[in-house]
Amino acid sequence: MKNLIIFICVFILLVFTYTFGRVDKEILDDVNVASAIGIDKVEGKTIKGTAIIPVFQADKSIGNENFVEESTLAKEVINKLQNKSADPMVTGGIKVALYSEEIAREGINDYADALQRDASIGSKVFLGIVDGQTEDLLKETLGNRGTGYYLRTLIEHNMEIRDLPDMNLHLYMFRNNAMGMDPYLPYLRKTGNKAQIIGLAIFKGDKMVDVIDPVNLFFFKALVQNFSEGTHTLHLKDANEDASIMRIVSTRHINVEERNGQPQVTFNIYLQGILSEYSGEKTTPAVVEEIVSGLEKEIIDRSEKMLKKFQELNTDPVGLGYIAKRSKLRFDEEQWKNVYQHIDIKVTSKVDLIETGVIE
């Protein structure tokens, strides 16, 4: 009797597994896997979507096939693109989603939300803003492993070892929905037959309001996150020489407190690095001291200037409001909106060069 009960249970389990546990399979040769998409403005509420499909050639090289369609809805663009594709088009392979600056100035929430609602698309998809038309950039054959892969690795390695702060679809949606912070996205341009990151697009809500140029990216990244493996070149005006600092480890501490009845925010930025190259004759202790003090001053000057501009634009990409809400002052959203543009923000910096040597 016991064996019969076990047999029946196993049989039922197998039936349920077979009936409900099967997964629809898609053979890669029978589908078109989109690797990148772009959204451009046309007229009125009409938008133009461009999808890029990697094409694997017989000689093992990878080309691109592009599809372009227009609609008033982001998701409908994908549906219309299906009509132009000989095989079913799937979105699960999308690595990068780009938006023209014209679209970004009007707001990209509807388009980002369409991506987030697609269960086949991962939350780590990179988003980016393009100076010009995304179609022009995506139709260019970039790299030797497909345009989508090229754009993803371009953004990814600039976040890991260069000056771009971390950002993807998940982080964008979090920053856009959280109280006291605004998003930012890589700002790209088509240069010849290449794509180039030329700055960082700053948002207020889901609308682009400003661009941080490349010279300030390093300092913005130091304001918004801790990082390692950074590099920076400092120009010494008095000596008219240049110094390259590498393997930079940057940490920051943000303090929100009340002074004389008013909130004050202080950024304490600590930077540690290695002096890898100096254009002068040799690195004497006096030269090292000049490099350290010069970099400390540059951190303070550039950071405070950016923070002041953010206040003028009433945007908070650094996330001060998010931090203030969790500080001992316990600001709520309405209180912070009333004081943000008028609070006093200070930056202090400390730089240590742990290795210098004698560089000629």
Secondary structure as a PSIPRED ss2 file (coil, helix, strand):
# PSIPRED VFORMAT (PSIPRED V4.0)

   1 M C   1.000  0.000  0.000
   2 K H   0.000  1.000  0.000
   3 N H   0.000  1.000  0.000
   4 L H   0.000  1.000  0.000
   5 I H   0.000  1.000  0.000
   6 I H   0.000  1.000  0.000
   7 F H   0.000  1.000  0.000
   8 I H   0.000  1.000  0.000
   9 C H   0.000  1.000  0.000
  10 V H   0.000  1.000  0.000
  11 F H   0.000  1.000  0.000
  12 I H   0.000  1.000  0.000
  13 L H   0.000  1.000  0.000
  14 L H   0.000  1.000  0.000
  15 V H   0.000  1.000  0.000
  16 F H   0.000  1.000  0.000
  17 T H   0.000  1.000  0.000
  18 Y H   0.000  1.000  0.000
  19 T H   0.000  1.000  0.000
  20 F H   0.000  1.000  0.000
  21 G C   1.000  0.000  0.000
  22 R C   1.000  0.000  0.000
  23 V C   1.000  0.000  0.000
  24 D C   1.000  0.000  0.000
  25 K C   1.000  0.000  0.000
  26 E C   1.000  0.000  0.000
  27 I C   1.000  0.000  0.000
  28 L H   0.000  1.000  0.000
  29 D H   0.000  1.000  0.000
  30 D H   0.000  1.000  0.000
  31 V C   1.000  0.000  0.000
  32 N E   0.000  0.000  1.000
  33 V E   0.000  0.000  1.000
  34 A C   1.000  0.000  0.000
  35 S C   1.000  0.000  0.000
  36 A E   0.000  0.000  1.000
  37 I E   0.000  0.000  1.000
  38 G E   0.000  0.000  1.000
  39 I E   0.000  0.000  1.000
  40 D E   0.000  0.000  1.000
  41 K E   0.000  0.000  1.000
  42 V C   1.000  0.000  0.000
  43 E C   1.000  0.000  0.000
  44 G C   1.000  0.000  0.000
  45 K C   1.000  0.000  0.000
  46 T C   1.000  0.000  0.000
  47 I E   0.000  0.000  1.000
  48 K E   0.000  0.000  1.000
  49 G E   0.000  0.000  1.000
  50 T E   0.000  0.000  1.000
  51 A E   0.000  0.000  1.000
  52 I E   0.000  0.000  1.000
  53 I E   0.000  0.000  1.000
  54 P E   0.000  0.000  1.000
  55 V E   0.000  0.000  1.000
  56 F E   0.000  0.000  1.000
  57 Q C   1.000  0.000  0.000
  58 A C   1.000  0.000  0.000
  59 D C   1.000  0.000  0.000
  60 K C   1.000  0.000  0.000
  61 S C   1.000  0.000  0.000
  62 I E   0.000  0.000  1.000
  63 G E   0.000  0.000  1.000
  64 N E   0.000  0.000  1.000
  65 E E   0.000  0.000  1.000
  66 N E   0.000  0.000  1.000
  67 F E   0.000  0.000  1.000
  68 V E   0.000  0.000  1.000
  69 E E   0.000  0.000  1.000
  70 E E   0.000  0.000  1.000
  71 S E   0.000  0.000  1.000
  72 T C   1.000  0.000  0.000
  73 L C   1.000  0.000  0.000
  74 A H   0.000  1.000  0.000
  75 K H   0.000  1.000  0.000
  76 E H   0.000  1.000  0.000
  77 V H   0.000  1.000  0.000
  78 I H   0.000  1.000  0.000
  79 N H   0.000  1.000  0.000
  80 K H   0.000  1.000  0.000
  81 L H   0.000  1.000  0.000
  82 Q H   0.000  1.000  0.000
  83 N C   1.000  0.000  0.000
  84 K C   1.000  0.000  0.000
  85 S C   1.000  0.000  0.000
  86 A C   1.000  0.000  0.000
  87 D C   1.000  0.000  0.000
  88 P C   1.000  0.000  0.000
  89 M E   0.000  0.000  1.000
  90 V E   0.000  0.000  1.000
  91 T C   1.000  0.000  0.000
  92 G C   1.000  0.000  0.000
  93 G C   1.000  0.000  0.000
  94 I C   1.000  0.000  0.000
  95 K C   1.000  0.000  0.000
  96 V E   0.000  0.000  1.000
  97 A E   0.000  0.000  1.000
  98 L E   0.000  0.000  1.000
  99 Y E   0.000  0.000  1.000
 100 S E   0.000  0.000  1.000
 101 E H   0.000  1.000  0.000
 102 E H   0.000  1.000  0.000
 103 I H   0.000  1.000  0.000
 104 A H   0.000  1.000  0.000
 105 R H   0.000  1.000  0.000
 106 E H   0.000  1.000  0.000
 107 G C   1.000  0.000  0.000
 108 I C   1.000  0.000  0.000
 109 N H   0.000  1.000  0.000
 110 D H   0.000  1.000  0.000
 111 Y H   0.000  1.000  0.000
 112 A H   0.000  1.000  0.000
 113 D H   0.000  1.000  0.000
 114 A H   0.000  1.000  0.000
 115 L H   0.000  1.000  0.000
 116 Q H   0.000  1.000  0.000
 117 R H   0.000  1.000  0.000
 118 D C   1.000  0.000  0.000
 119 A C   1.000  0.000  0.000
 120 S C   1.000  0.000  0.000
 121 I C   1.000  0.000  0.000
 122 G C   1.000  0.000  0.000
 123 S C   1.000  0.000  0.000
 124 K C   1.000  0.000  0.000
 125 V C   1.000  0.000  0.000
 126 F E   0.000  0.000  1.000
 127 L E   0.000  0.000  1.000
 128 G E   0.000  0.000  1.000
 129 I E   0.000  0.000  1.000
 130 V E   0.000  0.000  1.000
 131 D C   1.000  0.000  0.000
 132 G C   1.000  0.000  0.000
 133 Q C   1.000  0.000  0.000
 134 T H   0.000  1.000  0.000
 135 E H   0.000  1.000  0.000
 136 D H   0.000  1.000  0.000
 137 L H   0.000  1.000  0.000
 138 L H   0.000  1.000  0.000
 139 K C   1.000  0.000  0.000
 140 E C   1.000  0.000  0.000
 141 T C   1.000  0.000  0.000
 142 L C   1.000  0.000  0.000
 143 G C   1.000  0.000  0.000
 144 N C   1.000  0.000  0.000
 145 R C   1.000  0.000  0.000
 146 G C   1.000  0.000  0.000
 147 T H   0.000  1.000  0.000
 148 G H   0.000  1.000  0.000
 149 Y H   0.000  1.000  0.000
 150 Y H   0.000  1.000  0.000
 151 L H   0.000  1.000  0.000
 152 R H   0.000  1.000  0.000
 153 T H   0.000  1.000  0.000
 154 L H   0.000  1.000  0.000
 155 I H   0.000  1.000  0.000
 156 E H   0.000  1.000  0.000
 157 H H   0.000  1.000  0.000
 158 N H   0.000  1.000  0.000
 159 M H   0.000  1.000  0.000
 160 E H   0.000  1.000  0.000
 161 I C   1.000  0.000  0.000
 162 R C   1.000  0.000  0.000
 163 D C   1.000  0.000  0.000
 164 L C   1.000  0.000  0.000
 165 P C   1.000  0.000  0.000
 166 D C   1.000  0.000  0.000
 167 M C   1.000  0.000  0.000
 168 N C   1.000  0.000  0.000
 169 L H   0.000  1.000  0.000
 170 H H   0.000  1.000  0.000
 171 L H   0.000  1.000  0.000
 172 Y H   0.000  1.000  0.000
 173 M H   0.000  1.000  0.000
 174 F H   0.000  1.000  0.000
 175 R H   0.000  1.000  0.000
 176 N H   0.000  1.000  0.000
 177 N H   0.000  1.000  0.000
 178 A C   1.000  0.000  0.000
 179 M C   1.000  0.000  0.000
 180 G C   1.000  0.000  0.000
 181 M C   1.000  0.000  0.000
 182 D C   1.000  0.000  0.000
 183 P C   1.000  0.000  0.000
 184 Y E   0.000  0.000  1.000
 185 L E   0.000  0.000  1.000
 186 P E   0.000  0.000  1.000
 187 Y E   0.000  0.000  1.000
 188 L E   0.000  0.000  1.000
 189 R E   0.000  0.000  1.000
 190 K E   0.000  0.000  1.000
 191 T E   0.000  0.000  1.000
 192 G C   1.000  0.000  0.000
 193 N C   1.000  0.000  0.000
 194 K E   0.000  0.000  1.000
 195 A E   0.000  0.000  1.000
 196 Q E   0.000  0.000  1.000
 197 I E   0.000  0.000  1.000
 198 I E   0.000  0.000  1.000
 199 G E   0.000  0.000  1.000
 200 L E   0.000  0.000  1.000
 201 A E   0.000  0.000  1.000
 202 I E   0.000  0.000  1.000
 203 F E   0.000  0.000  1.000
 204 K E   0.000  0.000  1.000
 205 G C   1.000  0.000  0.000
 206 D C   1.000  0.000  0.000
 207 K E   0.000  0.000  1.000
 208 M E   0.000  0.000  1.000
 209 V E   0.000  0.000  1.000
 210 D E   0.000  0.000  1.000
 211 V E   0.000  0.000  1.000
 212 I E   0.000  0.000  1.000
 213 D C   1.000  0.000  0.000
 214 P H   0.000  1.000  0.000
 215 V H   0.000  1.000  0.000
 216 N H   0.000  1.000  0.000
 217 L H   0.000  1.000  0.000
 218 F H   0.000  1.000  0.000
 219 F H   0.000  1.000  0.000
 220 F H   0.000  1.000  0.000
 221 K H   0.000  1.000  0.000
 222 A H   0.000  1.000  0.000
 223 L H   0.000  1.000  0.000
 224 V H   0.000  1.000  0.000
 225 Q C   1.000  0.000  0.000
 226 N C   1.000  0.000  0.000
 227 F E   0.000  0.000  1.000
 228 S E   0.000  0.000  1.000
 229 E E   0.000  0.000  1.000
 230 G E   0.000  0.000  1.000
 231 T E   0.000  0.000  1.000
 232 H E   0.000  0.000  1.000
 233 T E   0.000  0.000  1.000
 234 L E   0.000  0.000  1.000
 235 H E   0.000  0.000  1.000
 236 L E   0.000  0.000  1.000
 237 K C   1.000  0.000  0.000
 238 D C   1.000  0.000  0.000
 239 A C   1.000  0.000  0.000
 240 N C   1.000  0.000  0.000
 241 E E   0.000  0.000  1.000
 242 D E   0.000  0.000  1.000
 243 A E   0.000  0.000  1.000
 244 S E   0.000  0.000  1.000
 245 I E   0.000  0.000  1.000
 246 M E   0.000  0.000  1.000
 247 R E   0.000  0.000  1.000
 248 I E   0.000  0.000  1.000
 249 V E   0.000  0.000  1.000
 250 S E   0.000  0.000  1.000
 251 T E   0.000  0.000  1.000
 252 R E   0.000  0.000  1.000
 253 H E   0.000  0.000  1.000
 254 I E   0.000  0.000  1.000
 255 N E   0.000  0.000  1.000
 256 V E   0.000  0.000  1.000
 257 E E   0.000  0.000  1.000
 258 E E   0.000  0.000  1.000
 259 R E   0.000  0.000  1.000
 260 N C   1.000  0.000  0.000
 261 G C   1.000  0.000  0.000
 262 Q E   0.000  0.000  1.000
 263 P E   0.000  0.000  1.000
 264 Q E   0.000  0.000  1.000
 265 V E   0.000  0.000  1.000
 266 T E   0.000  0.000  1.000
 267 F E   0.000  0.000  1.000
 268 N E   0.000  0.000  1.000
 269 I E   0.000  0.000  1.000
 270 Y E   0.000  0.000  1.000
 271 L E   0.000  0.000  1.000
 272 Q E   0.000  0.000  1.000
 273 G E   0.000  0.000  1.000
 274 I E   0.000  0.000  1.000
 275 L E   0.000  0.000  1.000
 276 S E   0.000  0.000  1.000
 277 E E   0.000  0.000  1.000
 278 Y E   0.000  0.000  1.000
 279 S C   1.000  0.000  0.000
 280 G C   1.000  0.000  0.000
 281 E C   1.000  0.000  0.000
 282 K C   1.000  0.000  0.000
 283 T C   1.000  0.000  0.000
 284 T C   1.000  0.000  0.000
 285 P H   0.000  1.000  0.000
 286 A H   0.000  1.000  0.000
 287 V H   0.000  1.000  0.000
 288 V H   0.000  1.000  0.000
 289 E H   0.000  1.000  0.000
 290 E H   0.000  1.000  0.000
 291 I H   0.000  1.000  0.000
 292 V H   0.000  1.000  0.000
 293 S H   0.000  1.000  0.000
 294 G H   0.000  1.000  0.000
 295 L H   0.000  1.000  0.000
 296 E H   0.000  1.000  0.000
 297 K H   0.000  1.000  0.000
 298 E H   0.000  1.000  0.000
 299 I H   0.000  1.000  0.000
 300 I H   0.000  1.000  0.000
 301 D H   0.000  1.000  0.000
 302 R H   0.000  1.000  0.000
 303 S H   0.000  1.000  0.000
 304 E H   0.000  1.000  0.000
 305 K H   0.000  1.000  0.000
 306 M H   0.000  1.000  0.000
 307 L H   0.000  1.000  0.000
 308 K H   0.000  1.000  0.000
 309 K H   0.000  1.000  0.000
 310 F H   0.000  1.000  0.000
 311 Q H   0.000  1.000  0.000
 312 E H   0.000  1.000  0.000
 313 L H   0.000  1.000  0.000
 314 N C   1.000  0.000  0.000
 315 T C   1.000  0.000  0.000
 316 D C   1.000  0.000  0.000
 317 P C   1.000  0.000  0.000
 318 V C   1.000  0.000  0.000
 319 G C   1.000  0.000  0.000
 320 L H   0.000  1.000  0.000
 321 G H   0.000  1.000  0.000
 322 Y H   0.000  1.000  0.000
 323 I H   0.000  1.000  0.000
 324 A H   0.000  1.000  0.000
 325 K H   0.000  1.000  0.000
 326 R C   1.000  0.000  0.000
 327 S C   1.000  0.000  0.000
 328 K C   1.000  0.000  0.000
 329 L C   1.000  0.000  0.000
 330 R C   1.000  0.000  0.000
 331 F C   1.000  0.000  0.000
 332 D C   1.000  0.000  0.000
 333 E H   0.000  1.000  0.000
 334 E H   0.000  1.000  0.000
 335 Q H   0.000  1.000  0.000
 336 W H   0.000  1.000  0.000
 337 K H   0.000  1.000  0.000
 338 N H   0.000  1.000  0.000
 339 V H   0.000  1.000  0.000
 340 Y H   0.000  1.000  0.000
 341 Q H   0.000  1.000  0.000
 342 H H   0.000  1.000  0.000
 343 I C   1.000  0.000  0.000
 344 D E   0.000  0.000  1.000
 345 I E   0.000  0.000  1.000
 346 K E   0.000  0.000  1.000
 347 V E   0.000  0.000  1.000
 348 T E   0.000  0.000  1.000
 349 S E   0.000  0.000  1.000
 350 K E   0.000  0.000  1.000
 351 V E   0.000  0.000  1.000
 352 D E   0.000  0.000  1.000
 353 L E   0.000  0.000  1.000
 354 I E   0.000  0.000  1.000
 355 E E   0.000  0.000  1.000
 356 T C   1.000  0.000  0.000
 357 G C   1.000  0.000  0.000
 358 V C   1.000  0.000  0.000
 359 I C   1.000  0.000  0.000
 360 E C   1.000  0.000  0.000
